[in-house]
Amino acid sequence: MTAKLIASRACQISADGLFLSDNETLPSPCVSVCRMTPDGGHCEGCFRTLDEIARWSQAGHAARRAIWAQALRRAGLSLPKELA
């Protein structure tokens, strides 16, 4: 279920051209389902690790794109062409 949420979010961000933008306004992968997996490996909603969540606000565009790519891989989803 949550994989569908992050997939939908990624599709919208891709459609809006924000993965390719050079500014720092790339939206977070957060889908407001904020709980960690039982092993604490990553968030069940956005599929980011605690370290990635903590680094997000200070991350530049390239780092944010990398975090998005890792989160989508963890969710078992294909990457939009802009992140591949």
PyMOL Python script that loads the backbone (N, CA, C, O; Angstrom):
from pymol import cmd

cmd.read_pdbstr("""\
ATOM      1  N   MET A   1       0.821  -1.201   0.000  1.00  0.00           N
ATOM      2  CA  MET A   1       0.000   0.000   0.000  1.00  0.00           C
ATOM      3  C   MET A   1       0.865   1.264   0.000  1.00  0.00           C
ATOM      4  O   MET A   1       0.653   2.156  -0.822  1.00  0.00           O
ATOM      5  N   THR A   2       1.842   1.349   0.920  1.00  0.00           N
ATOM      6  CA  THR A   2       2.653   2.570   0.980  1.00  0.00           C
ATOM      7  C   THR A   2       3.574   2.691  -0.231  1.00  0.00           C
ATOM      8  O   THR A   2       3.946   3.800  -0.614  1.00  0.00           O
ATOM      9  N   ALA A   3       3.947   1.567  -0.836  1.00  0.00           N
ATOM     10  CA  ALA A   3       4.758   1.649  -2.050  1.00  0.00           C
ATOM     11  C   ALA A   3       3.980   2.369  -3.147  1.00  0.00           C
ATOM     12  O   ALA A   3       4.568   3.093  -3.951  1.00  0.00           O
ATOM     13  N   LYS A   4       2.674   2.177  -3.185  1.00  0.00           N
ATOM     14  CA  LYS A   4       1.852   2.874  -4.172  1.00  0.00           C
ATOM     15  C   LYS A   4       1.841   4.374  -3.904  1.00  0.00           C
ATOM     16  O   LYS A   4       1.818   5.171  -4.842  1.00  0.00           O
ATOM     17  N   LEU A   5       1.858   4.762  -2.631  1.00  0.00           N
ATOM     18  CA  LEU A   5       1.865   6.179  -2.283  1.00  0.00           C
ATOM     19  C   LEU A   5       3.146   6.859  -2.751  1.00  0.00           C
ATOM     20  O   LEU A   5       3.099   7.930  -3.357  1.00  0.00           O
ATOM     21  N   ILE A   6       4.283   6.243  -2.473  1.00  0.00           N
ATOM     22  CA  ILE A   6       5.543   6.866  -2.882  1.00  0.00           C
ATOM     23  C   ILE A   6       5.699   6.808  -4.404  1.00  0.00           C
ATOM     24  O   ILE A   6       6.281   7.715  -4.999  1.00  0.00           O
ATOM     25  N   ALA A   7       5.185   5.755  -5.035  1.00  0.00           N
ATOM     26  CA  ALA A   7       5.224   5.677  -6.498  1.00  0.00           C
ATOM     27  C   ALA A   7       4.408   6.811  -7.109  1.00  0.00           C
ATOM     28  O   ALA A   7       4.845   7.446  -8.069  1.00  0.00           O
ATOM     29  N   SER A   8       3.231   7.065  -6.557  1.00  0.00           N
ATOM     30  CA  SER A   8       2.384   8.148  -7.050  1.00  0.00           C
ATOM     31  C   SER A   8       3.068   9.499  -6.858  1.00  0.00           C
ATOM     32  O   SER A   8       3.033  10.355  -7.742  1.00  0.00           O
ATOM     33  N   ARG A   9       3.696   9.679  -5.687  1.00  0.00           N
ATOM     34  CA  ARG A   9       4.410  10.935  -5.404  1.00  0.00           C
ATOM     35  C   ARG A   9       5.561  11.127  -6.399  1.00  0.00           C
ATOM     36  O   ARG A   9       5.758  12.225  -6.920  1.00  0.00           O
ATOM     37  N   ALA A  10       6.310  10.067  -6.656  1.00  0.00           N
ATOM     38  CA  ALA A  10       7.426  10.153  -7.600  1.00  0.00           C
ATOM     39  C   ALA A  10       6.929  10.481  -9.012  1.00  0.00           C
ATOM     40  O   ALA A  10       7.558  11.263  -9.725  1.00  0.00           O
ATOM     41  N   CYS A  11       5.818   9.891  -9.409  1.00  0.00           N
ATOM     42  CA  CYS A  11       5.258  10.180 -10.747  1.00  0.00           C
ATOM     43  C   CYS A  11       4.865  11.645 -10.862  1.00  0.00           C
ATOM     44  O   CYS A  11       5.110  12.274 -11.891  1.00  0.00           O
ATOM     45  N   GLN A  12       4.258  12.193  -9.816  1.00  0.00           N
ATOM     46  CA  GLN A  12       3.847  13.589  -9.859  1.00  0.00           C
ATOM     47  C   GLN A  12       5.053  14.520  -9.906  1.00  0.00           C
ATOM     48  O   GLN A  12       5.061  15.490 -10.664  1.00  0.00           O
ATOM     49  N   ILE A  13       6.059  14.232  -9.108  1.00  0.00           N
ATOM     50  CA  ILE A  13       7.271  15.055  -9.088  1.00  0.00           C
ATOM     51  C   ILE A  13       7.976  14.984 -10.438  1.00  0.00           C
ATOM     52  O   ILE A  13       8.496  15.987 -10.928  1.00  0.00           O
ATOM     53  N   SER A  14       7.992  13.800 -11.031  1.00  0.00           N
ATOM     54  CA  SER A  14       8.576  13.636 -12.355  1.00  0.00           C
ATOM     55  C   SER A  14       7.796  14.435 -13.394  1.00  0.00           C
ATOM     56  O   SER A  14       8.388  15.128 -14.222  1.00  0.00           O
ATOM     57  N   ALA A  15       6.476  14.340 -13.351  1.00  0.00           N
ATOM     58  CA  ALA A  15       5.629  15.071 -14.298  1.00  0.00           C
ATOM     59  C   ALA A  15       5.815  16.579 -14.163  1.00  0.00           C
ATOM     60  O   ALA A  15       5.735  17.309 -15.151  1.00  0.00           O
ATOM     61  N   ASP A  16       6.063  17.043 -12.944  1.00  0.00           N
ATOM     62  CA  ASP A  16       6.273  18.469 -12.702  1.00  0.00           C
ATOM     63  C   ASP A  16       7.691  18.928 -13.057  1.00  0.00           C
ATOM     64  O   ASP A  16       7.995  20.118 -12.979  1.00  0.00           O
ATOM     65  N   GLY A  17       8.554  17.990 -13.445  1.00  0.00           N
ATOM     66  CA  GLY A  17       9.921  18.325 -13.838  1.00  0.00           C
ATOM     67  C   GLY A  17      10.846  18.644 -12.675  1.00  0.00           C
ATOM     68  O   GLY A  17      11.922  19.207 -12.878  1.00  0.00           O
ATOM     69  N   LEU A  18      10.446  18.294 -11.467  1.00  0.00           N
ATOM     70  CA  LEU A  18      11.240  18.689 -10.302  1.00  0.00           C
ATOM     71  C   LEU A  18      12.481  17.829 -10.078  1.00  0.00           C
ATOM     72  O   LEU A  18      13.412  18.276  -9.408  1.00  0.00           O
ATOM     73  N   PHE A  19      12.524  16.605 -10.617  1.00  0.00           N
ATOM     74  CA  PHE A  19      13.738  15.804 -10.487  1.00  0.00           C
ATOM     75  C   PHE A  19      14.869  16.413 -11.311  1.00  0.00           C
ATOM     76  O   PHE A  19      16.040  16.247 -10.970  1.00  0.00           O
ATOM     77  N   LEU A  20      14.533  17.109 -12.381  1.00  0.00           N
ATOM     78  CA  LEU A  20      15.547  17.693 -13.259  1.00  0.00           C
ATOM     79  C   LEU A  20      15.914  19.123 -12.891  1.00  0.00           C
ATOM     80  O   LEU A  20      16.939  19.631 -13.345  1.00  0.00           O
ATOM     81  N   SER A  21      15.108  19.769 -12.087  1.00  0.00           N
ATOM     82  CA  SER A  21      15.362  21.149 -11.695  1.00  0.00           C
ATOM     83  C   SER A  21      16.652  21.236 -10.891  1.00  0.00           C
ATOM     84  O   SER A  21      16.974  20.326 -10.127  1.00  0.00           O
ATOM     85  N   ASP A  22      17.380  22.313 -11.059  1.00  0.00           N
ATOM     86  CA  ASP A  22      18.632  22.495 -10.321  1.00  0.00           C
ATOM     87  C   ASP A  22      18.446  23.216  -8.989  1.00  0.00           C
ATOM     88  O   ASP A  22      19.410  23.397  -8.246  1.00  0.00           O
ATOM     89  N   ASN A  23      17.238  23.623  -8.684  1.00  0.00           N
ATOM     90  CA  ASN A  23      17.055  24.346  -7.420  1.00  0.00           C
ATOM     91  C   ASN A  23      16.911  23.368  -6.258  1.00  0.00           C
ATOM     92  O   ASN A  23      16.874  22.154  -6.459  1.00  0.00           O
ATOM     93  N   GLU A  24      16.832  23.890  -5.075  1.00  0.00           N
ATOM     94  CA  GLU A  24      16.782  23.055  -3.864  1.00  0.00           C
ATOM     95  C   GLU A  24      15.358  22.755  -3.414  1.00  0.00           C
ATOM     96  O   GLU A  24      15.145  22.393  -2.257  1.00  0.00           O
ATOM     97  N   THR A  25      14.387  22.896  -4.298  1.00  0.00           N
ATOM     98  CA  THR A  25      12.996  22.697  -3.889  1.00  0.00           C
ATOM     99  C   THR A  25      12.464  21.304  -4.207  1.00  0.00           C
ATOM    100  O   THR A  25      11.250  21.102  -4.212  1.00  0.00           O
ATOM    101  N   LEU A  26      13.332  20.351  -4.469  1.00  0.00           N
ATOM    102  CA  LEU A  26      12.877  18.992  -4.714  1.00  0.00           C
ATOM    103  C   LEU A  26      12.116  18.513  -3.483  1.00  0.00           C
ATOM    104  O   LEU A  26      12.683  18.453  -2.392  1.00  0.00           O
ATOM    105  N   PRO A  27      10.842  18.173  -3.646  1.00  0.00           N
ATOM    106  CA  PRO A  27      10.037  17.755  -2.491  1.00  0.00           C
ATOM    107  C   PRO A  27      10.541  16.455  -1.859  1.00  0.00           C
ATOM    108  O   PRO A  27      11.136  15.606  -2.521  1.00  0.00           O
ATOM    109  N   SER A  28      10.290  16.337  -0.605  1.00  0.00           N
ATOM    110  CA  SER A  28      10.632  15.155   0.163  1.00  0.00           C
ATOM    111  C   SER A  28       9.795  13.957  -0.295  1.00  0.00           C
ATOM    112  O   SER A  28       8.676  14.129  -0.781  1.00  0.00           O
ATOM    113  N   PRO A  29      10.332  12.756  -0.142  1.00  0.00           N
ATOM    114  CA  PRO A  29       9.555  11.555  -0.438  1.00  0.00           C
ATOM    115  C   PRO A  29       8.448  11.283   0.586  1.00  0.00           C
ATOM    116  O   PRO A  29       7.648  10.368   0.392  1.00  0.00           O
ATOM    117  N   CYS A  30       8.390  12.043   1.646  1.00  0.00           N
ATOM    118  CA  CYS A  30       7.424  11.799   2.724  1.00  0.00           C
ATOM    119  C   CYS A  30       5.997  11.727   2.194  1.00  0.00           C
ATOM    120  O   CYS A  30       5.564  12.579   1.419  1.00  0.00           O
ATOM    121  N   VAL A  31       5.276  10.696   2.624  1.00  0.00           N
ATOM    122  CA  VAL A  31       3.867  10.521   2.256  1.00  0.00           C
ATOM    123  C   VAL A  31       2.979  10.526   3.503  1.00  0.00           C
ATOM    124  O   VAL A  31       1.838  10.065   3.461  1.00  0.00           O
ATOM    125  N   SER A  32       3.508  11.049   4.608  1.00  0.00           N
ATOM    126  CA  SER A  32       2.790  11.182   5.881  1.00  0.00           C
ATOM    127  C   SER A  32       2.351   9.848   6.482  1.00  0.00           C
ATOM    128  O   SER A  32       1.321   9.765   7.151  1.00  0.00           O
ATOM    129  N   VAL A  33       3.137   8.823   6.239  1.00  0.00           N
ATOM    130  CA  VAL A  33       2.973   7.534   6.915  1.00  0.00           C
ATOM    131  C   VAL A  33       4.304   7.322   7.630  1.00  0.00           C
ATOM    132  O   VAL A  33       5.198   6.646   7.120  1.00  0.00           O
ATOM    133  N   CYS A  34       4.418   7.903   8.807  1.00  0.00           N
ATOM    134  CA  CYS A  34       5.709   8.011   9.490  1.00  0.00           C
ATOM    135  C   CYS A  34       5.849   6.972  10.595  1.00  0.00           C
ATOM    136  O   CYS A  34       5.501   7.213  11.751  1.00  0.00           O
ATOM    137  N   ARG A  35       6.367   5.814  10.210  1.00  0.00           N
ATOM    138  CA  ARG A  35       6.687   4.784  11.200  1.00  0.00           C
ATOM    139  C   ARG A  35       7.812   3.929  10.628  1.00  0.00           C
ATOM    140  O   ARG A  35       7.862   3.646   9.431  1.00  0.00           O
ATOM    141  N   MET A  36       8.691   3.538  11.500  1.00  0.00           N
ATOM    142  CA  MET A  36       9.847   2.755  11.084  1.00  0.00           C
ATOM    143  C   MET A  36       9.479   1.275  10.998  1.00  0.00           C
ATOM    144  O   MET A  36       8.579   0.802  11.692  1.00  0.00           O
ATOM    145  N   THR A  37      10.183   0.565  10.143  1.00  0.00           N
ATOM    146  CA  THR A  37      10.019  -0.878  10.057  1.00  0.00           C
ATOM    147  C   THR A  37      10.408  -1.486  11.398  1.00  0.00           C
ATOM    148  O   THR A  37      11.152  -0.863  12.156  1.00  0.00           O
ATOM    149  N   PRO A  38       9.922  -2.692  11.710  1.00  0.00           N
ATOM    150  CA  PRO A  38      10.267  -3.297  13.006  1.00  0.00           C
ATOM    151  C   PRO A  38      11.767  -3.369  13.285  1.00  0.00           C
ATOM    152  O   PRO A  38      12.188  -3.267  14.437  1.00  0.00           O
ATOM    153  N   ASP A  39      12.578  -3.544  12.232  1.00  0.00           N
ATOM    154  CA  ASP A  39      14.030  -3.600  12.451  1.00  0.00           C
ATOM    155  C   ASP A  39      14.683  -2.221  12.465  1.00  0.00           C
ATOM    156  O   ASP A  39      15.893  -2.106  12.656  1.00  0.00           O
ATOM    157  N   GLY A  40      13.877  -1.167  12.260  1.00  0.00           N
ATOM    158  CA  GLY A  40      14.402   0.196  12.277  1.00  0.00           C
ATOM    159  C   GLY A  40      15.185   0.570  11.035  1.00  0.00           C
ATOM    160  O   GLY A  40      15.879   1.587  11.015  1.00  0.00           O
ATOM    161  N   GLY A  41      15.077  -0.247  10.002  1.00  0.00           N
ATOM    162  CA  GLY A  41      15.865  -0.022   8.795  1.00  0.00           C
ATOM    163  C   GLY A  41      15.453   1.197   7.989  1.00  0.00           C
ATOM    164  O   GLY A  41      16.298   1.923   7.466  1.00  0.00           O
ATOM    165  N   HIS A  42      14.144   1.418   7.891  1.00  0.00           N
ATOM    166  CA  HIS A  42      13.661   2.557   7.108  1.00  0.00           C
ATOM    167  C   HIS A  42      12.198   2.840   7.459  1.00  0.00           C
ATOM    168  O   HIS A  42      11.521   2.029   8.090  1.00  0.00           O
ATOM    169  N   CYS A  43      11.741   4.003   7.033  1.00  0.00           N
ATOM    170  CA  CYS A  43      10.353   4.408   7.241  1.00  0.00           C
ATOM    171  C   CYS A  43       9.454   3.566   6.336  1.00  0.00           C
ATOM    172  O   CYS A  43       9.785   3.331   5.174  1.00  0.00           O
ATOM    173  N   GLU A  44       8.335   3.120   6.859  1.00  0.00           N
ATOM    174  CA  GLU A  44       7.396   2.316   6.071  1.00  0.00           C
ATOM    175  C   GLU A  44       6.641   3.152   5.046  1.00  0.00           C
ATOM    176  O   GLU A  44       6.062   2.598   4.112  1.00  0.00           O
ATOM    177  N   GLY A  45       6.634   4.475   5.202  1.00  0.00           N
ATOM    178  CA  GLY A  45       5.921   5.334   4.271  1.00  0.00           C
ATOM    179  C   GLY A  45       6.781   5.821   3.127  1.00  0.00           C
ATOM    180  O   GLY A  45       6.426   5.652   1.960  1.00  0.00           O
ATOM    181  N   CYS A  46       7.922   6.431   3.458  1.00  0.00           N
ATOM    182  CA  CYS A  46       8.767   7.039   2.412  1.00  0.00           C
ATOM    183  C   CYS A  46       9.980   6.191   2.057  1.00  0.00           C
ATOM    184  O   CYS A  46      10.697   6.506   1.107  1.00  0.00           O
ATOM    185  N   PHE A  47      10.216   5.123   2.805  1.00  0.00           N
ATOM    186  CA  PHE A  47      11.312   4.195   2.543  1.00  0.00           C
ATOM    187  C   PHE A  47      12.697   4.809   2.730  1.00  0.00           C
ATOM    188  O   PHE A  47      13.683   4.274   2.223  1.00  0.00           O
ATOM    189  N   ARG A  48      12.782   5.941   3.461  1.00  0.00           N
ATOM    190  CA  ARG A  48      14.092   6.523   3.772  1.00  0.00           C
ATOM    191  C   ARG A  48      14.590   5.978   5.110  1.00  0.00           C
ATOM    192  O   ARG A  48      13.801   5.599   5.975  1.00  0.00           O
ATOM    193  N   THR A  49      15.911   5.948   5.262  1.00  0.00           N
ATOM    194  CA  THR A  49      16.508   5.587   6.537  1.00  0.00           C
ATOM    195  C   THR A  49      16.443   6.809   7.462  1.00  0.00           C
ATOM    196  O   THR A  49      16.184   7.923   7.009  1.00  0.00           O
ATOM    197  N   LEU A  50      16.678   6.592   8.748  1.00  0.00           N
ATOM    198  CA  LEU A  50      16.712   7.721   9.684  1.00  0.00           C
ATOM    199  C   LEU A  50      17.799   8.720   9.289  1.00  0.00           C
ATOM    200  O   LEU A  50      17.596   9.929   9.402  1.00  0.00           O
ATOM    201  N   ASP A  51      18.936   8.230   8.833  1.00  0.00           N
ATOM    202  CA  ASP A  51      20.012   9.116   8.398  1.00  0.00           C
ATOM    203  C   ASP A  51      19.571   9.967   7.202  1.00  0.00           C
ATOM    204  O   ASP A  51      19.849  11.166   7.158  1.00  0.00           O
ATOM    205  N   GLU A  52      18.895   9.360   6.247  1.00  0.00           N
ATOM    206  CA  GLU A  52      18.422  10.110   5.077  1.00  0.00           C
ATOM    207  C   GLU A  52      17.374  11.155   5.467  1.00  0.00           C
ATOM    208  O   GLU A  52      17.363  12.264   4.934  1.00  0.00           O
ATOM    209  N   ILE A  53      16.511  10.794   6.388  1.00  0.00           N
ATOM    210  CA  ILE A  53      15.498  11.746   6.865  1.00  0.00           C
ATOM    211  C   ILE A  53      16.188  12.922   7.555  1.00  0.00           C
ATOM    212  O   ILE A  53      15.825  14.077   7.332  1.00  0.00           O
ATOM    213  N   ALA A  54      17.172  12.631   8.383  1.00  0.00           N
ATOM    214  CA  ALA A  54      17.886  13.681   9.110  1.00  0.00           C
ATOM    215  C   ALA A  54      18.686  14.586   8.174  1.00  0.00           C
ATOM    216  O   ALA A  54      18.766  15.791   8.411  1.00  0.00           O
ATOM    217  N   ARG A  55      19.277  14.030   7.121  1.00  0.00           N
ATOM    218  CA  ARG A  55      20.101  14.807   6.187  1.00  0.00           C
ATOM    219  C   ARG A  55      19.291  15.620   5.187  1.00  0.00           C
ATOM    220  O   ARG A  55      19.819  16.553   4.582  1.00  0.00           O
ATOM    221  N   TRP A  56      18.014  15.282   5.001  1.00  0.00           N
ATOM    222  CA  TRP A  56      17.220  15.875   3.929  1.00  0.00           C
ATOM    223  C   TRP A  56      17.247  17.399   3.925  1.00  0.00           C
ATOM    224  O   TRP A  56      17.488  18.003   2.880  1.00  0.00           O
ATOM    225  N   SER A  57      17.011  18.021   5.047  1.00  0.00           N
ATOM    226  CA  SER A  57      16.867  19.488   5.065  1.00  0.00           C
ATOM    227  C   SER A  57      18.154  20.214   4.667  1.00  0.00           C
ATOM    228  O   SER A  57      18.094  21.343   4.179  1.00  0.00           O
ATOM    229  N   GLN A  58      19.296  19.597   4.865  1.00  0.00           N
ATOM    230  CA  GLN A  58      20.573  20.221   4.523  1.00  0.00           C
ATOM    231  C   GLN A  58      21.148  19.714   3.204  1.00  0.00           C
ATOM    232  O   GLN A  58      22.171  20.217   2.740  1.00  0.00           O
ATOM    233  N   ALA A  59      20.501  18.726   2.599  1.00  0.00           N
ATOM    234  CA  ALA A  59      21.024  18.101   1.389  1.00  0.00           C
ATOM    235  C   ALA A  59      20.831  18.996   0.168  1.00  0.00           C
ATOM    236  O   ALA A  59      19.815  19.678   0.035  1.00  0.00           O
ATOM    237  N   GLY A  60      21.812  18.980  -0.706  1.00  0.00           N
ATOM    238  CA  GLY A  60      21.697  19.677  -1.984  1.00  0.00           C
ATOM    239  C   GLY A  60      20.853  18.853  -2.947  1.00  0.00           C
ATOM    240  O   GLY A  60      20.414  17.750  -2.622  1.00  0.00           O
ATOM    241  N   HIS A  61      20.636  19.400  -4.131  1.00  0.00           N
ATOM    242  CA  HIS A  61      19.764  18.748  -5.101  1.00  0.00           C
ATOM    243  C   HIS A  61      20.266  17.353  -5.487  1.00  0.00           C
ATOM    244  O   HIS A  61      19.472  16.414  -5.548  1.00  0.00           O
ATOM    245  N   ALA A  62      21.547  17.204  -5.743  1.00  0.00           N
ATOM    246  CA  ALA A  62      22.092  15.901  -6.141  1.00  0.00           C
ATOM    247  C   ALA A  62      21.906  14.868  -5.034  1.00  0.00           C
ATOM    248  O   ALA A  62      21.546  13.722  -5.301  1.00  0.00           O
ATOM    249  N   ALA A  63      22.151  15.274  -3.801  1.00  0.00           N
ATOM    250  CA  ALA A  63      21.969  14.358  -2.673  1.00  0.00           C
ATOM    251  C   ALA A  63      20.503  13.987  -2.500  1.00  0.00           C
ATOM    252  O   ALA A  63      20.186  12.839  -2.190  1.00  0.00           O
ATOM    253  N   ARG A  64      19.611  14.947  -2.698  1.00  0.00           N
ATOM    254  CA  ARG A  64      18.178  14.659  -2.599  1.00  0.00           C
ATOM    255  C   ARG A  64      17.734  13.687  -3.691  1.00  0.00           C
ATOM    256  O   ARG A  64      16.930  12.789  -3.443  1.00  0.00           O
ATOM    257  N   ARG A  65      18.260  13.874  -4.889  1.00  0.00           N
ATOM    258  CA  ARG A  65      17.940  12.935  -5.971  1.00  0.00           C
ATOM    259  C   ARG A  65      18.423  11.525  -5.618  1.00  0.00           C
ATOM    260  O   ARG A  65      17.725  10.545  -5.879  1.00  0.00           O
ATOM    261  N   ALA A  66      19.606  11.426  -5.030  1.00  0.00           N
ATOM    262  CA  ALA A  66      20.150  10.124  -4.628  1.00  0.00           C
ATOM    263  C   ALA A  66      19.296   9.485  -3.544  1.00  0.00           C
ATOM    264  O   ALA A  66      19.055   8.278  -3.572  1.00  0.00           O
ATOM    265  N   ILE A  67      18.838  10.283  -2.592  1.00  0.00           N
ATOM    266  CA  ILE A  67      17.963   9.766  -1.536  1.00  0.00           C
ATOM    267  C   ILE A  67      16.656   9.253  -2.136  1.00  0.00           C
ATOM    268  O   ILE A  67      16.179   8.179  -1.767  1.00  0.00           O
ATOM    269  N   TRP A  68      16.079  10.017  -3.060  1.00  0.00           N
ATOM    270  CA  TRP A  68      14.867   9.577  -3.752  1.00  0.00           C
ATOM    271  C   TRP A  68      15.111   8.231  -4.439  1.00  0.00           C
ATOM    272  O   TRP A  68      14.303   7.312  -4.307  1.00  0.00           O
ATOM    273  N   ALA A  69      16.208   8.114  -5.162  1.00  0.00           N
ATOM    274  CA  ALA A  69      16.511   6.881  -5.891  1.00  0.00           C
ATOM    275  C   ALA A  69      16.625   5.696  -4.936  1.00  0.00           C
ATOM    276  O   ALA A  69      16.076   4.627  -5.202  1.00  0.00           O
ATOM    277  N   GLN A  70      17.334   5.885  -3.828  1.00  0.00           N
ATOM    278  CA  GLN A  70      17.483   4.809  -2.845  1.00  0.00           C
ATOM    279  C   GLN A  70      16.129   4.419  -2.244  1.00  0.00           C
ATOM    280  O   GLN A  70      15.840   3.235  -2.076  1.00  0.00           O
ATOM    281  N   ALA A  71      15.318   5.398  -1.929  1.00  0.00           N
ATOM    282  CA  ALA A  71      13.998   5.122  -1.342  1.00  0.00           C
ATOM    283  C   ALA A  71      13.135   4.323  -2.317  1.00  0.00           C
ATOM    284  O   ALA A  71      12.475   3.362  -1.920  1.00  0.00           O
ATOM    285  N   LEU A  72      13.138   4.715  -3.576  1.00  0.00           N
ATOM    286  CA  LEU A  72      12.338   3.990  -4.564  1.00  0.00           C
ATOM    287  C   LEU A  72      12.852   2.571  -4.762  1.00  0.00           C
ATOM    288  O   LEU A  72      12.064   1.643  -4.944  1.00  0.00           O
ATOM    289  N   ARG A  73      14.169   2.399  -4.727  1.00  0.00           N
ATOM    290  CA  ARG A  73      14.729   1.042  -4.827  1.00  0.00           C
ATOM    291  C   ARG A  73      14.292   0.195  -3.638  1.00  0.00           C
ATOM    292  O   ARG A  73      13.913  -0.964  -3.804  1.00  0.00           O
ATOM    293  N   ARG A  74      14.345   0.773  -2.433  1.00  0.00           N
ATOM    294  CA  ARG A  74      13.909   0.035  -1.244  1.00  0.00           C
ATOM    295  C   ARG A  74      12.441  -0.370  -1.343  1.00  0.00           C
ATOM    296  O   ARG A  74      12.040  -1.427  -0.855  1.00  0.00           O
ATOM    297  N   ALA A  75      11.655   0.479  -1.978  1.00  0.00           N
ATOM    298  CA  ALA A  75      10.229   0.189  -2.146  1.00  0.00           C
ATOM    299  C   ALA A  75       9.993  -0.844  -3.248  1.00  0.00           C
ATOM    300  O   ALA A  75       8.867  -1.301  -3.444  1.00  0.00           O
ATOM    301  N   GLY A  76      11.056  -1.211  -3.966  1.00  0.00           N
ATOM    302  CA  GLY A  76      10.932  -2.184  -5.044  1.00  0.00           C
ATOM    303  C   GLY A  76      10.322  -1.601  -6.305  1.00  0.00           C
ATOM    304  O   GLY A  76       9.710  -2.313  -7.102  1.00  0.00           O
ATOM    305  N   LEU A  77      10.496  -0.282  -6.481  1.00  0.00           N
ATOM    306  CA  LEU A  77       9.893   0.417  -7.611  1.00  0.00           C
ATOM    307  C   LEU A  77      10.934   0.782  -8.663  1.00  0.00           C
ATOM    308  O   LEU A  77      12.116   0.944  -8.358  1.00  0.00           O
ATOM    309  N   SER A  78      10.482   0.907  -9.888  1.00  0.00           N
ATOM    310  CA  SER A  78      11.334   1.377 -10.966  1.00  0.00           C
ATOM    311  C   SER A  78      11.599   2.871 -10.785  1.00  0.00           C
ATOM    312  O   SER A  78      10.741   3.619 -10.316  1.00  0.00           O
ATOM    313  N   LEU A  79      12.787   3.275 -11.161  1.00  0.00           N
ATOM    314  CA  LEU A  79      13.137   4.688 -11.059  1.00  0.00           C
ATOM    315  C   LEU A  79      12.598   5.451 -12.255  1.00  0.00           C
ATOM    316  O   LEU A  79      12.627   4.952 -13.380  1.00  0.00           O
ATOM    317  N   PRO A  80      12.103   6.668 -12.015  1.00  0.00           N
ATOM    318  CA  PRO A  80      11.765   7.520 -13.167  1.00  0.00           C
ATOM    319  C   PRO A  80      13.032   7.729 -13.996  1.00  0.00           C
ATOM    320  O   PRO A  80      14.140   7.681 -13.461  1.00  0.00           O
ATOM    321  N   LYS A  81      12.876   7.957 -15.279  1.00  0.00           N
ATOM    322  CA  LYS A  81      14.056   8.080 -16.159  1.00  0.00           C
ATOM    323  C   LYS A  81      15.002   9.164 -15.685  1.00  0.00           C
ATOM    324  O   LYS A  81      16.203   9.076 -15.937  1.00  0.00           O
ATOM    325  N   GLU A  82      14.498  10.189 -15.004  1.00  0.00           N
ATOM    326  CA  GLU A  82      15.350  11.277 -14.517  1.00  0.00           C
ATOM    327  C   GLU A  82      16.285  10.831 -13.401  1.00  0.00           C
ATOM    328  O   GLU A  82      17.301  11.482 -13.156  1.00  0.00           O
ATOM    329  N   LEU A  83      15.964   9.744 -12.727  1.00  0.00           N
ATOM    330  CA  LEU A  83      16.785   9.257 -11.623  1.00  0.00           C
ATOM    331  C   LEU A  83      17.606   8.031 -11.990  1.00  0.00           C
ATOM    332  O   LEU A  83      18.502   7.631 -11.246  1.00  0.00           O
ATOM    333  N   ALA A  84      17.303   7.441 -13.129  1.00  0.00           N
ATOM    334  CA  ALA A  84      17.980   6.190 -13.512  1.00  0.00           C
ATOM    335  C   ALA A  84      19.417   6.425 -13.928  1.00  0.00           C
ATOM    336  O   ALA A  84      20.121   5.478 -14.277  1.00  0.00           O
TER     337      ALA A  84
END
""", "prot")
cmd.dss("prot")
cmd.show_as("cartoon", "prot")
cmd.util.cbc("prot")
cmd.orient("prot")
